[in-house]
């Protein structure tokens, strides 16, 4: 077993590794501040994108810690807030009756003063094809610690590039989040695709007293693969059939004769806005793990290539030997940090998004993370959570 010393360079913000040693990655502990002091966060560090904003805003809301974020999305071609990021911040502001300064599109500097999380119904509309899933990411942790049930009416893109597809949130994220004690429903009213958006999703969340620690270290064996290949708008159903057929053949060639069920769907015109196509594939294991591969079609890209891309992503995740895939990895960090007790999750190579999520969690909470390489491309993330309690219920 290779043990690694995991640190973060102050200059680059990246993990550095030294063989044969192992310590907690409780970096930036000296930067942690009490709830009555502003926490300064570099929005350009590590992944340098919207995830820093989402996690920082959610934790600010839950912990009552005001934040100042500068260099927002410094690593992007168009730095600063885009409409979907601003919508997410405004949603958290409404959830906790907070105060947001610098909340304009293209702003690279914001300050947020949180209030108290409240239940009820809230509406957020990106007015673009901005990802609804990313609105769920920023708001769900907050909803869990409200005084009662919360309903979110979210509008934007349901299947957007550079973000999880809504089907991933429902088929992969939701059942794993439930292990932490998370209880939410996600109803698709209408799908929306790039560039029009126009999708609508209703999310209802029940509050929790405290999140449970989770251990996922035994993947077991794959028992089945399910999935959805879809088209909407002017695209013919044969496009979805081709994606599904190609993906099935690749999976059978690698995994053998396991049950594979890929639903082929042509979205009704009254259930979708715009034209879109894509596929998501989910491998379920004997221990309840779920790993996925997905891809979206685009103009000029053959349907065969879309199916191959999704299948390759799924098979690569399985080869890494982890219990979660690359895209669930970073989404679980905030729940591990908030949970009571020690969570342990086996995964593939640590993604930059995961490094970033750990950085923000440790800067803002008392959670302590350990990251180590088990062997090859299999890694383990351990977190002693802060055990946040919802005193409103």
Buried (B, 14 or more C-beta within 10 A) or exposed (E): EEBBBBBBEEEEBBBEBEEEEBEBBBBBEEEBBEEEEEBEBBBBBBBBBBBBBBBBBBBBBBBBBBBBBBBBBBBEEEBBBBBBBBBBBBBBBBBBEBEBEBBEEEBBBBBBBBBBBBBEEBEBBBEBBBBBBBBBBBBBBBBBBBBEBBBBBBBBBBBBEEBBBBBBBBBBBBBBBEBBBBBBEBEBEBBBBBEBBBBBBBBBBBBBBBBBBBBBEEBEEBEEBBBBBBBBBEBEEEBBBBBBBBBBBBBBEEBEEBEBEBEBBBBEEEEBBBBBBBBBBBBBBEEBBBBBBBBBBEEEEEBBBBBBBBBBBBBBBBEBBBBBBBBBBBBBBBBBBBBBBBBBBBBBBBBBBBBBBBBBBBBBBBBBBBBBBBEEBBBBBBBBBBBBBBEBE
